Amino acid sequence: MSNTKRALRNIAIIAHVDHGKTTLVDQLLRQSGTFRENQQVDTRVMDSNDIEKERGITILSKNCAVEYNGTHINIVDTPGHADFGGEVERVLSMVDSVLLLVDAQEGPMPQTRFVTRKALALGLKPIVVLNKIDRPGARAEWAINATFELFDKLGATEEQLDFPVIYASGLNGYAGLTEDVRSGDMTPLFDAILKYVPAREDDPDAPLQLQITSTEYSSYVGKIGVGRILAGRIKGGQDVIWMNGPE
């Protein structure tokens, strides 16, 4: 078999409730060309559950992917509400980095502390996205300093404390490297993902190892397992056998 590896990045988006995760993911999907120009898309693409649409928050983790500059980026949108913290933990075990969204006016909030602790403990280095930078009352420097203090209190390493910052407006669909950005697109955020998220380190020719982190049911295909390939490879339509322990 060939050892050629697909250019790939695995990231999760974590934040406090209503800090703009799902809106930001929607913009990344739209601007990467995931949807056709004439395709009608719901305002909140990732909130597919009926309860989520009704409440306007994300409850279950969702998976999607975009292609950017020849790289396949797997994105997982995770809950920001404290009641669904277990979903966050499962997702973080699948990714190589996280986009930590912080509201430019509110700064780090209680649930931000919870998910950040989980990410840092797993050795992940977050990319901090200061969202809603265009809003009146945005306090960019204060929010960044508050995020740094939070990382420090949670025992972050020197490498984790040296986090990159992207300024963004998910609602208006632009990002930049300075707090005065008020136009453009999400290119700076895409570039940051390719630059700072480590590429996969695995062996495609090793025996298949697939870590299942969640399951769901489809009336069309039955039970579906969602997870991450840790070694080996799998193709569409291929039969695999689930094994328990040393069996």
C-alpha positions as CSV (number, residue, x, y, z in Angstrom):
1,M,0.0,0.0,0.0
2,S,1.0,3.6,-0.6
3,N,2.2,5.7,2.4
4,T,0.7,8.8,0.8
5,K,-1.2,10.7,3.5
6,R,-4.1,13.0,3.0
7,A,-3.5,16.6,4.1
8,L,-5.8,16.7,7.1
9,R,-6.6,18.8,10.2
10,N,-9.0,17.9,13.1
11,I,-10.4,20.7,15.2
12,A,-13.2,21.4,17.6
13,I,-14.9,24.6,18.4
14,I,-15.6,25.3,22.0
15,A,-17.1,28.4,23.8
16,H,-19.6,29.6,26.3
17,V,-23.3,29.5,25.2
18,D,-24.2,32.2,22.7
19,H,-20.6,33.3,22.0
20,G,-21.2,32.4,18.4
21,K,-19.8,28.9,17.7
22,T,-22.6,27.7,15.3
23,T,-22.7,31.0,13.4
24,L,-19.0,30.9,12.8
25,V,-19.1,27.3,11.6
26,D,-21.9,28.2,9.2
27,Q,-19.6,30.9,7.7
28,L,-16.7,28.5,7.3
29,L,-19.0,26.1,5.5
30,R,-20.4,28.7,3.2
31,Q,-17.1,30.4,2.4
32,S,-15.3,27.1,1.7
33,G,-17.7,26.3,-1.1
34,T,-19.4,23.4,0.8
35,F,-22.8,24.6,-0.5
36,R,-23.8,25.4,-4.1
37,E,-24.4,29.1,-4.8
38,N,-28.1,28.4,-5.4
39,Q,-28.5,26.1,-2.4
40,Q,-31.0,27.1,0.2
41,V,-29.4,26.7,3.6
42,D,-30.8,27.1,7.1
43,T,-29.4,29.9,9.2
44,R,-27.9,27.5,11.7
45,V,-26.5,24.6,9.6
46,M,-25.1,22.6,12.6
47,D,-28.2,22.7,14.8
48,S,-30.1,19.9,13.1
49,N,-31.9,18.6,16.2
50,D,-35.4,19.9,16.6
51,I,-34.8,20.9,20.3
52,E,-31.6,22.7,19.2
53,K,-33.5,24.7,16.6
54,E,-36.2,25.6,19.1
55,R,-33.8,26.7,21.9
56,G,-31.2,28.2,19.5
57,I,-28.3,26.4,21.2
58,T,-26.1,23.4,20.4
59,I,-26.8,20.3,22.5
60,L,-25.1,17.4,20.6
61,S,-21.8,17.6,18.9
62,K,-22.0,17.8,15.1
63,N,-19.4,16.9,12.5
64,C,-18.7,18.6,9.2
65,A,-15.7,19.1,6.9
66,V,-14.4,21.7,4.5
67,E,-11.6,21.7,1.9
68,Y,-9.2,24.6,2.0
69,N,-6.0,25.0,0.0
70,G,-5.8,21.2,-0.6
71,T,-6.4,20.4,3.1
72,H,-9.4,18.5,4.4
73,I,-10.5,20.2,7.7
74,N,-12.7,18.2,10.0
75,I,-14.7,20.5,12.2
76,V,-16.7,19.5,15.3
77,D,-19.1,22.0,16.8
78,T,-19.6,21.2,20.5
79,P,-22.1,22.3,23.1
80,G,-21.3,25.5,25.1
81,H,-23.9,24.9,27.7
82,A,-22.9,23.4,31.1
83,D,-25.6,20.8,31.0
84,F,-24.0,19.1,28.0
85,G,-20.4,19.0,29.2
86,G,-20.1,15.3,28.5
87,E,-20.4,15.9,24.8
88,V,-17.4,18.3,25.0
89,E,-15.2,15.7,26.6
90,R,-15.9,13.0,24.0
91,V,-15.2,15.5,21.1
92,L,-11.9,16.7,22.5
93,S,-10.5,13.1,22.5
94,M,-10.9,13.2,18.7
95,V,-9.1,16.4,17.7
96,D,-5.6,17.9,17.5
97,S,-6.5,21.4,18.4
98,V,-9.5,23.7,19.3
99,L,-10.8,27.0,18.3
100,L,-11.7,28.7,21.6
101,L,-14.3,31.4,20.9
102,V,-14.4,34.3,23.3
103,D,-16.9,37.1,23.2
104,A,-15.0,40.4,22.7
105,Q,-17.2,42.1,25.2
106,E,-17.9,39.5,27.8
107,G,-14.6,37.7,27.8
108,P,-14.1,34.2,29.3
109,M,-17.3,32.9,31.0
110,P,-17.9,29.9,33.4
111,Q,-18.4,27.3,30.6
112,T,-15.3,28.7,28.8
113,R,-13.3,27.8,32.0
114,F,-14.8,24.2,32.0
115,V,-14.0,23.4,28.3
116,T,-10.6,25.2,28.4
117,R,-9.5,23.1,31.4
118,K,-10.4,19.9,29.5
119,A,-8.6,21.0,26.4
120,L,-5.4,22.1,28.2
121,A,-5.3,18.9,30.3
122,L,-5.3,16.9,27.0
123,G,-2.3,18.9,25.8
124,L,-4.2,20.8,23.1
125,K,-3.0,24.2,22.1
126,P,-6.1,26.5,21.5
127,I,-6.4,29.1,18.8
128,V,-8.3,31.9,20.4
129,V,-10.9,33.5,18.2
130,L,-12.1,36.8,19.6
131,N,-15.6,36.9,18.2
132,K,-18.2,39.8,17.8
133,I,-15.2,42.2,17.4
134,D,-17.5,44.6,15.5
135,R,-20.0,45.1,18.4
136,P,-20.1,48.4,20.3
137,G,-18.5,47.9,23.7
138,A,-16.0,45.2,22.4
139,R,-13.0,45.1,24.8
140,A,-10.4,43.2,22.7
141,E,-7.3,43.8,24.8
142,W,-9.2,43.1,28.1
143,A,-10.7,39.9,26.7
144,I,-7.3,38.6,25.6
145,N,-5.7,39.4,28.9
146,A,-8.6,37.7,30.7
147,T,-8.1,34.6,28.5
148,F,-4.4,34.6,29.3
149,E,-5.1,34.8,33.0
150,L,-7.6,31.9,32.7
151,F,-5.0,29.7,30.9
152,D,-2.4,30.5,33.6
153,K,-4.8,29.7,36.5
154,L,-5.6,26.4,34.8
155,G,-2.0,25.4,34.7
156,A,-1.3,25.9,31.0
157,T,2.2,25.3,29.7
158,E,4.4,28.1,28.2
159,E,3.5,26.8,24.7
160,Q,-0.2,26.9,25.5
161,L,0.1,30.4,26.9
162,D,1.6,31.6,23.7
163,F,-1.7,31.2,21.9
164,P,-2.5,32.8,18.5
165,V,-5.4,35.2,18.3
166,I,-7.8,35.8,15.4
167,Y,-10.3,38.6,15.5
168,A,-13.6,37.8,13.9
169,S,-17.3,38.6,13.3
170,G,-19.0,35.3,12.7
171,L,-22.3,37.1,12.0
172,N,-20.7,39.2,9.2
173,G,-18.3,36.6,8.0
174,Y,-14.9,38.1,8.3
175,A,-11.7,37.6,10.3
176,G,-8.4,39.3,10.7
177,L,-5.1,39.5,12.6
178,T,-5.9,42.9,14.2
179,E,-8.8,44.1,16.3
180,D,-9.8,46.9,13.8
181,V,-10.8,44.4,11.1
182,R,-14.2,45.3,9.8
183,S,-14.4,43.6,6.3
184,G,-13.1,40.7,4.3
185,D,-13.7,37.0,4.7
186,M,-12.7,34.0,6.8
187,T,-9.3,33.5,5.0
188,P,-7.2,34.5,8.0
189,L,-8.9,31.9,10.2
190,F,-8.5,29.2,7.6
191,D,-4.8,30.1,7.3
192,A,-4.4,30.0,11.1
193,I,-5.9,26.5,11.2
194,L,-3.5,25.2,8.6
195,K,-0.6,26.9,10.4
196,Y,-1.2,26.1,14.0
197,V,-3.2,22.8,14.0
198,P,-0.7,19.9,13.9
199,A,-1.1,17.5,11.1
200,R,-2.0,13.9,11.8
201,E,0.7,11.5,12.9
202,D,-0.4,8.0,12.1
203,D,0.4,5.0,10.0
204,P,-2.1,4.3,7.2
205,D,-0.6,0.8,6.6
206,A,-1.0,-0.3,10.2
207,P,-4.0,-2.5,11.3
208,L,-7.2,-0.5,11.5
209,Q,-7.8,1.3,14.8
210,L,-11.0,3.3,15.0
211,Q,-12.0,5.1,18.2
212,I,-15.8,5.4,18.4
213,T,-16.8,8.4,20.4
214,S,-20.5,8.6,19.7
215,T,-23.3,6.7,18.1
216,E,-26.6,7.7,16.5
217,Y,-29.4,6.0,14.6
218,S,-30.6,6.5,11.1
219,S,-33.9,5.0,9.8
220,Y,-32.1,4.6,6.5
221,V,-28.9,2.7,7.4
222,G,-29.4,1.8,11.1
223,K,-26.9,2.5,13.8
224,I,-24.0,4.9,12.9
225,G,-20.7,5.1,14.8
226,V,-18.8,8.4,14.7
227,G,-15.1,8.4,15.6
228,R,-11.5,8.9,14.6
229,I,-9.2,6.6,12.7
230,L,-6.0,6.3,14.9
231,A,-4.2,3.9,12.5
232,G,-4.8,2.1,9.3
233,R,-7.4,3.1,6.7
234,I,-11.0,2.4,5.8
235,K,-12.9,2.8,2.5
236,G,-16.6,3.4,1.7
237,G,-18.5,0.1,1.6
238,Q,-15.7,-1.8,3.3
239,D,-16.8,-4.4,5.9
240,V,-15.1,-4.2,9.3
241,I,-15.5,-6.3,12.5
242,W,-15.9,-4.8,15.9
243,M,-13.6,-6.4,18.5
244,N,-13.7,-6.1,22.2
245,G,-10.3,-6.0,24.0
246,P,-7.9,-8.9,23.2
247,E,-10.5,-10.9,21.1
